[in-house]
């Protein structure tokens, strides 16, 4: 992995990796987010099978399970607002991790079909806020809390750990479910979620000054840039559920690709993403983060056009490489930009941004279902291409309004 050079002071240069390993908080957050990504990504591809095979649900009913994550943005906002009021990042992180353990364990032992839906909507929405609390704690610990280059590089390293968990998790989850059972696999997810607490131990972050004359929560005007940026991110992310739902079907049923080739095409994206994340931080220092995100959203448009129009293995590989470029940029820089757009409430900013993926998944899933029925495969991928074009235009407009980013 390439080290990201960081300028802490003009004469002193170190690497983000060294800085991360030297700090108990940064190193602990990195290990915790790897466990978070590992556990959740192991369960995500298997939960529909569990609802159908173990609890007797229909395919349609199982598909509706993903709508329960729409409560996550509300839960994340509530946790983030509480965190910004009190400054207690790691205490709330531990509570959210325990909630995640209870939620996944409850799903694993559910005797009735309706129970996982209730647990996911009520409990797991709060569990997802654990990640945003860690990023808020990392921000607080950065020199001067100024979001300088040192913090940028550390955030990229920490975020790479979450991506690494998503690379390993689906394979590990499928293997465990095949060797044992789906309930055992879900219980393992619960244990991974609880194990997030271990790398940080009893660590406490330094006290965050809470300004008494500051409003308890930022008003609508203060949050408008963050909400605009998050909405554009939703447009970019909405293509992911379309791709994961329909690209495997397209390769199997219309192109007749063997399973090994299809797996290689799907698997190339996270590998490209994790390689490009540190490079995105370096390039962003020269071009500006928002300008690089305009290019990243453009990569998404090109990727979806490859899916819709190529019809060959080479074209689909090219699309997945381009999609790795999208997430190499947004995964490394998105949380940093969100925090800078609401610097007086970084936990709220982190929670709003990170929980927006649930909304994006719901929008993308609904659009993909309607598009697949209306225009079929592979032309359904033209829909996320259109979403991406709208995101490119919006991000370009934000770049002109916020040239410092």
N, C-alpha and C positions, 0 to 999 in steps of 0.2 A: 504494500500500500504506500502511496506517495505521501510524504510529510508535507503539511501545509505550512509554509514559513509565515511567522507572525512577527510583527514589529511591536514589541512591548514598549521600548524606548528607542530613539533613533540609533544609538550605538549598539544595542543588544538585540540579537535575533535568536529565536529558538523555533521549535516546531510545535504545531498543535498537538501532535501525538505525544511528544515529551511532556508538554504542559498538562495534557489530560492524565497521563500516567502519574505525574508528580502530585496531583491533587486528589485527596480522598473523595471529594464531592464529584469531580469530573469523572474519575475512574469508576466510582460507584454508580453514577448515573449511566455511564456507558454499559456496564454489565447489566444493570437493571433493565435498560431498554432492549438489550439483546434478548433477555428472558421474556420481556413483554411481547416483542415481535415473534419470537419462537412459539410461545403459547397460543397467541391469538391466530397466527397464520396456520398453525396445525389444525385448529378447530374450524376455521372459516370454510374450507372446502368440504368438510365432513358433516356440518350441522344439518344440511338438508337431508342427507342420507339417514342420519339419526332420527329425524322427525318422521321420515317415511318408513324406514325399516324397523325401528325399535318402538315407535309410538303409534304407528298405523295411520299417519297423515297422508294426504294426497300430494301430488307434485305441486298443484296450485297452492295448497295450504302451506307447504314448505317454502314456496317462493315468497309468501307474505311475511315470513319470519324476518326478512331483512328490513322490512318497514319499521320494526320495533326500534331500530337504531336511530330513528328520527327524534327520539327523546334526548339523544346524546348532546346536541348543541345546547339545549336548555340546561341540562345537568352540568355541562362544562362551564357555562356562563355563571351559574350559581356558585360553583366551587371556585372559579377564578375570582369572582367578586369578593367572596369571603377571604380568599388568600390575599388579595390586594388590600383589604381592610386591616388584616391582622399581621401580614408579613410572615405567616407561618406556613412555609411551602412544604417542608418535609413531613410535618405532622399530617397535613391533608393528603399528601402523597401516600403515606402509610394507611390512612383510613380508606382511601380509594382502592389500594391494592388488596386490603382485607375484603372490601365489598366485592371486588372481582373474584377473589377466591370463593366467597360464599355463593356468588351468582353462578359461576361455572360448575361448582360442586352440586348446587341445587339442580341445575340442568342435567348433569350427569346421572343423578338419582331420581329424576322426574318419573312418576308413574302415569301421569296424565298428559295428553297432548297440549292442553292449554297452558300448562305451568311454565314451560320454557319461554313462551311469549310474554307472560307477565314478568318473569324474572329479567328477561332481556330489556324490556321497556323500563322497568322500575329500578333495577339494581345495576345492570351492566352499563347503563348510561353514565352513572357516577364513576364506575370503575375506569372508564376511558379517560377521565380527567387526571389520572395519575401521571400520564405522560406530560401533560401541559404543566403540572407542578414541577416536574424535574427540569423542564426547560426554563421555567421562571427562576428556579433556584440557581441554575447555571448562569443565567443573566445577572442575577444579584451578586454572584461571586466574582464576576469579571472585573478587572481593574477599573475603578472609577465608575462602574455601572454605566459606561458610556457606549456600550455596543461597538467598541473599536475592533480593529482587525484581530486582536487576540481572542476576543469573544467569538467572532465569526468563525475562526478556524476550529475552536473547541466545539462549537455547536455543530459544525460539519462532521467532526469525528464522532460525537455523541449520536448524531442522526444516522451516521453510517452503521452504527451498531444495531439500530432498529431495522434498517434495511437488511442487514446480515441475518437477523432473526427471521425475516420474511423469506430469505433465500432457503434457509434450512428447514423452516417449520412445515411447509406443505409436504415435503418428502418424509420428514420424521413422523408427522401425523398419520399419513397414509400407511406407513410401515407399521406403526404401533397399532392402528385400528385393524390391520390385516392379521397381525400376530395375536392380538388379544380380542378387543371388542371396541365398539364406538363409545360405550360408556367409560371404559378405561381410558381411552384417548381424551375424552372430555375432562376426566378427573386429572389427568396429567396437565391439561391446560390450566386447571384451577391451581395446581401446585406450582406451575411456572409463574402464574400471576402473583401468588403469595411470595414466592422466592425472590421477587423484585426487591423485597425489603432487606434481604440478607446483605447484598454488597454495600449498602449504606449504613448498616448496623444501627447504632444509636447516634449517628452523626447529626449535628445541628448546624444549620447555616448561620452566618453572621446576621445580626439583627438588621432588619430593613426599616429604615426610617419611615414612619407613617406620618404624613403631613396632616395636621389636625384641621387646617382650614380648607383642605381639599375635599371636594364632594365625595360622599361615600362610594359612589360609583360614577364613571364618566358619563356625561350626558350624550344625547343623540348626536349633537354637532361634533363632539370630540371623537365619537366612534365612527362617524361617516366614512373617513378614508379607509379604516380597517374593514368595515363592512363592504365597501366597494371592492377592495382588493380580494377579500374572501369570496365574494360573489363571482369574480372573474376566475379565481382558483377553482370554484365549483364547476364552471364551464369547462375548464381544462380537464378536471378529474372525471367528469361525467362520462368520458369515453372509456374509462377503465372497465366498468361493469359490462359495457357493450362488448368490449374486446374479449374479456374472460368468458362471457356467456356464449358468444357466437363464433369467435375465431376457431376454437377447437372443433365445433360442429361443421363449420365451413371446410376445414382441412380434412376432416374425416369423411363427410358425406358427399361433398361436391368435388374436392380435389383428389380424394383417395390416397392421402398421404399415410404411410405407415406410422405406427404409434411413436417409434423412436424419433422420426423426423419432426413430427408434431411437437413432441416434448422438447426437442432441441430449440425449435422456434419460440415456444412459450418461455423457455428457461433462459434465453439469451438476454432478455430485457433487464432483470435485476442484476446480472453480472456487469452489464454495461453501466447501469446506474451507479453501482457502488464504486466503480473505477472512476467515473466522471465527477462524483461529488466533490472531492478535494480540488479537482481542476476548476470546477465552477466557482469556488471561493476565490481562487487566484485570478481568474479571468474577470470576475465581478469587480475586483479592485481597480481594474483598468477601464472597464466599460461602464460600470454602475450596475447595481443589482436589477433594477427595473428594466433597463435596456436588455440585459441578458435574459430576463424572463420573457420579454417580447419575442426574442429569438427562440426560447424554449417552447412557447406556445405555438410558434410557427413550425417547429419540429413535429408537434402533435398533429397539426393539419396535414403535413406531408406524410406522416406515418399512416394516418387513417385513409389517405388517398391511395397509399400503397396497398392497404388491405382491400380497399374497394375495387381497385382497377387492375392490379398486377396479375393475379391468378397463377403465380409461380412461386416455388419455394424461395428463390432468390429475392423476389419482391417482398414476400412476407418477412424474410430475415431482415431486409432493409428497413421495413416498417418497424420491426421490433427494436432494431438498433436505434432508429430515430426516437422511438418511445423511451428507450433507455436514456437518451439525451434529455428528453422532457423532464424525467424524474430525477436525473442527475442535477439539473438546475433547480427544480422546485423543491425537492426534498432537502437540498443543502441550504437554500436561501429563503424559502418561504417563511419559516418560523422567525428568521431574523428580521425580515421586512415587516411582518405582522407586529412584532414587538416594537419596532421603531415607529410604526404608525400610531401606536398608543403607548408612548413611553411612560405615562403616569400610572399605567395599570397593566404591567406586562403579563401577569398571570391571567387576567381577563383576555388579553390579546391572544395569548398562547392557546387558551381553551377554545375561544371562538374559532380560531383558524384551524386547529387540529381536529375539532369535532365536526367541522364542515364536510368532511369526507362522507359522513353518514348521509347528509342531505344530497351530496353529489351522487352517491350510489343509488339513492332512491330515484332521483331524476333520470340518471343514465339508464337504470334498469327499466323504468317505465317507457322512456323514449325508445330504447332498444327493442322492447317487446312490441310496441306499436309499429316501429319501423320494420322489424322482421316480418310482421304480418302484412304490412302494406307494400313495401318495396322489395322485400326478400333479401337473401344473401347473394353476393357480398355487398350490395348497395346500401345496406343498413349502416355501413361504416361512413357513409357520406354525412350522416347526422352528426356524429362527434366531430367530423371535419368542419361542419358549419359552426358548431359550438366553439371550436378552437379559433375560427376566424373572428368571431365576436370577441373572444378573449384577447386576441392579438390587438384588435382595435382599442379595446378598453384599457389594456396595459400600456399601449402607446400613449393614450391620452393621460394616464396617470403619470407616465414618465415626464411629460411636458409640465405637469402641475407640480411634480416633486423631483426636480432635477438632482437634489442632493442624494437621492436613493439610486 
